[in-house]
Amino acid sequence: MAKNRWIQHAVRRPGALHRMLGIPEREKIPLEVLLLAARQPGLLGRRARLALTLRKIGWKRRAARKRRRYA
């Protein structure tokens, strides 16, 4: 059964959100900037909303890994 296979195809142009926001790729995008960008229409808003979604997915995986380590 394929789990989360859509993620592999969702990010077609890595670094595009950084370029749209004018933030160097080696720096993290601040949460406040990401939340403001997510409210924008069009491609910028879609990319920002995807970034927020992927950020949550990563957090859940890290939390699950920590629980397994200390259980």
N, C-alpha and C positions, 0 to 999 in steps of 0.2 A: 504494500500500500504506500502510495507516494504522499509524504507529508511536507507541506510548505514548499512544493515545487515551484509555485508562482514567484517566489522571491528571486530565484535564479534568473528569471526572465524580466523581472520588474525594473532592474537597474540596467538600462541599456547604455547610458553614457555616464560612467563614473566621473565624479568631480563636476558635473554640470551645474548642480545647485550651488556649489562653491563659486563657480565662475559667474553665475547669475547674481549672486549676492555680493560679489567683489571681495570675497574672503579667500586668502591663500589656502590651497589644499592641505598644507601641512598643519593648519590650525583647525581647531574644532569650531563649529558654528554655535554661538551662544544660544541658549534656549529661548531667550526673549526675542532674538532676531528670527529664530525658526518659527515661533508662534505668530509673530507679525506677518511673516511670509506665508504662512499657512492660510491666512485670511484673504490673501490676494486671489484674484481670479486667474484663470488660464494655466499655462504650463508651470509657472513659478509656484503657484498655490498647490498644484498637484504634486510637484516634486517635494515641497516642504511637508505636505501631509503624509506622503510616503515615508519621508525621513523620520517623522514623529512615530509612525507605526512601527518602522523597523527598530527604532530606539527602544520601544516597549518590548518588542520580541526579544531583543538582546538582554534586557534586564531580567525577563522571566527565566531565560536560560541560565544566566549567572546565579540567580537566586536558587534555582533548582540544584545547580552544581554545589553550591555552598551547603544546602540542606543535606545532600547525600554525603558530603565530606564529614560533617559533624554528627551525623545520625548514628 
